[in-house]
Amino acid sequence: MRRLAEASAKCLRPCLRLSAMLALALFIWWPRAGDVALAQSCTLSVANEAFGSIDVTANTSFDTTATLTVTCSGLILLPVQVCISLGPGSAGANSPSDRLMASGGNQLHYGLFTDAARSIPFGSYVTPSFGTGVTVTLPIGGGTVMRTVYGRVAAGQQTLPAGSYLSSFSGVNAEIQYGLTSGLLGCNLLTSTSTASFNATASVTTTCRVTTSNLNFGAVGVIAANSDASTNLGPVCTNGTPYTIGLDGGLSGATNPTQRKMTNGAPFVLYGLYQDAARSQAFGNTIGTNTVGGTGTGLSQTVSVFGRVAPQATPAPGTYSDTITVTLTF
């Protein structure tokens, strides 16, 4: 009997130990919703939202995209809920659809969206007053989820000067909150976080263009008196950009801006182009001498061209014409 008692005593302690180990194992393997299992982690990465070179004087919107990636790994026994937040960025924002990029004291307006139509702004769960972020769920075992971030620079910013515009995202401006869950939880209940860094960039280019309209002297009989007409050029240059406009000598290659030729075969009519209504300042193509200068505002400007056919020998009846090349230098 004593030997049996001793054997029972020897067996009792190991059995208790085994029972305690099993209890500990059960506690570890069944986490509560929202808790993160040991060795389980999620990371966030976001590519730069790069708009490249844009011409704001075109008064149109400019679109780009970037890829956002969430990766979860480790010992994952439940689905992982991930709440993705994109904040205002370093240059600030009025709303998720009206963020700002800065170049010195100048600001370029743009938005970040969750859909290709750019109708659903990409906001933040971290900053509740800044819209709503995006929630994704990764299956048991973890993995990778990729989402597209759709960017748009708004139209109507023609008067911005050229420059490199930037807004940086890091910390709470590019953050995920995550946790294991058997059902969707409020993002504020997910206590594990990870952040990323990326930039939103755009280069507002220096550009100019010009629109033209024809100059028509109408119908005349004998050219015994001045015949005057005028037209307008419409230069558009990036705000702050100096420019000059020159008019060449036409198809005849005239070197005197007041002695150009409209032709009808061999016959011709002499005419001149001027900068002023008094027809006292010739409009030519020599910079610093007879060209017209200005500074762009980002909007269309008006440069007038005044024409005159002075009295001269009247050629045979017909339609006389010339072609002038307008050169805008900036």
Order of alpha helices (4+ residues) and beta strands (2+ residues): alpha-beta-beta-beta-beta-beta-beta-beta-beta-beta-beta-beta-beta-beta-beta-beta-beta-beta-beta-beta-beta-beta
